[in-house]
Amino acid sequence: MNENKIESQVSETPVLTLEDKLGLVKRKIDKTSHIELDQAQFKKCADRPILFICPARVYEENPETGECIINFENCLECGTCQVVSPEYVKWKNPQGGFGVGYSLG
């Protein structure tokens, strides 16, 4: 294969943002959340790491109330939130048949 052909193939590869990549994840979303959050404990936490540690941006703070909004339908089921903030996040696997569908390749 000549060098020009390789260069043209590389330059044609689209660059995807994180949002673009997250949009490619296949999910079957349940009607009820698999994530529970203790709002009082969340408000007591000065750092609130779940607001920036979640790769899928499941958690966001309501600027008016200071409460945490949970966008559970975005969840990638990595469990990071439960590791970082176990004092106020209770995460469990979605019900059978729901959640993220991982596949090889």
Secondary structure as the mmCIF struct_conf table of DSSP 4:
data_model
#
loop_
_struct_conf.conf_type_id
_struct_conf.id
_struct_conf.beg_label_comp_id
_struct_conf.beg_label_asym_id
_struct_conf.beg_label_seq_id
_struct_conf.end_label_comp_id
_struct_conf.end_label_asym_id
_struct_conf.end_label_seq_id
HELX_RH_AL_P HELX_RH_AL_P1 GLU A 3 SER A 11
TURN_TY1_P TURN_TY1_P1 GLU A 12 GLU A 12
BEND BEND1 THR A 13 THR A 13
HELX_LH_PP_P HELX_LH_PP_P1 PRO A 14 THR A 17
HELX_RH_AL_P HELX_RH_AL_P2 LEU A 18 LEU A 22
TURN_TY1_P TURN_TY1_P2 GLY A 23 LEU A 24
STRN STRN1 ARG A 27 LYS A 28
BEND BEND2 LYS A 31 THR A 32
BEND BEND3 HIS A 34 HIS A 34
STRN STRN2 ILE A 35 LEU A 37
HELX_RH_AL_P HELX_RH_AL_P3 GLN A 39 LYS A 44
BEND BEND4 ALA A 46 ASP A 47
TURN_TY1_P TURN_TY1_P3 PRO A 49 PRO A 49
HELX_RH_AL_P HELX_RH_AL_P4 ILE A 50 ILE A 53
TURN_TY1_P TURN_TY1_P4 PRO A 55 ALA A 56
STRN STRN3 TYR A 59 GLU A 61
TURN_TY1_P TURN_TY1_P5 PRO A 63 THR A 65
HELX_LH_PP_P HELX_LH_PP_P2 GLU A 67 GLU A 67
STRN STRN4 CYS A 68 ILE A 70
HELX_RH_3T_P HELX_RH_3T_P1 PHE A 72 ASN A 74
HELX_RH_AL_P HELX_RH_AL_P5 THR A 80 VAL A 84
TURN_TY1_P TURN_TY1_P6 PRO A 86 TYR A 88
STRN STRN5 VAL A 89 TRP A 91
HELX_LH_PP_P HELX_LH_PP_P3 ASN A 93 GLN A 95
TURN_TY1_P TURN_TY1_P7 GLY A 96 GLY A 97
STRN STRN6 GLY A 99 VAL A 100
#
